[in-house]
Amino acid sequence: MSNFIDKWDNFALHTWLICSSYGIIFAILSFFEDLGCLHRMKENVPASKGLIAFFIGLIFYIFIGLRHLEGGRKRFERKPYSSAI
């Protein structure tokens, strides 16, 4: 059972990092869209912002998110309850 929990925690962590990377890039692209930098691209291909955010988000995940993987794993460590406050 512990092996399943470890695999699930690992899967959940990677999923969270990928979704966070996508969200960060999507927010940055939305900012540039509000500035008016993406209006031509948005007119030609309506789903372009989402596609660009997905692919740049994956690159962001590979170069930035995976570096923080060890810190994320430490959050999942099962620590015994301590009543010392």
DAGIZI-V348806 format. One record per residue. N is the residue number from 1. RES is the residue in three letters. SS is DSSP state (~ for helix, > for strand, _ for the rest). PHI is phi in radians with two decimals (* if undefined). NEAR is the number of other C-alpha atoms within 10 Angstrom. Layout:
n = <N	N>
res = <RES	RES>
ss = <SS	SS>
phi = <PHI	PHI>
near = <NEAR	NEAR>
This chain:
n = <1	2	3	4	5	6	7	8	9	10	11	12	13	14	15	16	17	18	19	20	21	22	23	24	25	26	27	28	29	30	31	32	33	34	35	36	37	38	39	40	41	42	43	44	45	46	47	48	49	50	51	52	53	54	55	56	57	58	59	60	61	62	63	64	65	66	67	68	69	70	71	72	73	74	75	76	77	78	79	80	81	82	83	84	85>
res = <MET	SER	ASN	PHE	ILE	ASP	LYS	TRP	ASP	ASN	PHE	ALA	LEU	HIS	THR	TRP	LEU	ILE	CYS	SER	SER	TYR	GLY	ILE	ILE	PHE	ALA	ILE	LEU	SER	PHE	PHE	GLU	ASP	LEU	GLY	CYS	LEU	HIS	ARG	MET	LYS	GLU	ASN	VAL	PRO	ALA	SER	LYS	GLY	LEU	ILE	ALA	PHE	PHE	ILE	GLY	LEU	ILE	PHE	TYR	ILE	PHE	ILE	GLY	LEU	ARG	HIS	LEU	GLU	GLY	GLY	ARG	LYS	ARG	PHE	GLU	ARG	LYS	PRO	TYR	SER	SER	ALA	ILE>
ss = <_	~	~	~	~	~	~	~	~	~	~	~	~	~	~	~	~	~	~	~	~	~	~	~	~	~	~	~	~	~	~	~	~	~	~	_	_	_	~	~	~	~	~	~	_	_	_	~	~	~	~	~	~	~	~	~	~	~	~	~	~	~	~	_	~	~	~	~	~	~	~	~	~	~	~	~	_	_	_	_	_	_	_	_	_>
phi = <*	-1.12	-1.11	-1.12	-1.13	-1.10	-1.14	-1.14	-1.07	-1.13	-1.09	-1.12	-1.14	-1.12	-1.08	-1.10	-1.16	-1.17	-1.14	-1.15	-1.08	-1.05	-1.11	-1.11	-1.17	-1.09	-1.15	-1.13	-1.14	-1.13	-1.08	-1.15	-1.16	-1.14	-1.29	1.68	-1.39	-1.97	-1.15	-1.19	-1.13	-1.15	-1.22	-1.29	-2.29	-1.04	-1.60	-1.13	-1.11	-1.17	-1.18	-1.11	-1.08	-1.13	-1.24	-1.20	-1.10	-1.13	-1.13	-1.04	-1.09	-1.16	-1.52	-1.95	-1.11	-1.19	-1.19	-1.70	-1.11	-1.12	-1.12	-1.20	-1.16	-1.13	-1.19	-1.52	-1.06	-1.47	-1.88	-1.12	-1.17	-2.02	-1.61	-1.36	-2.10>
near = <5	7	8	9	10	14	11	12	16	16	12	12	17	17	12	14	23	21	15	16	24	24	16	16	21	20	14	13	18	17	13	13	16	11	10	10	13	16	13	11	13	13	10	9	10	12	11	14	18	17	14	15	22	19	14	17	25	19	15	20	20	14	11	14	19	15	11	12	14	9	10	18	13	9	10	12	10	7	7	6	6	6	5	4	3>
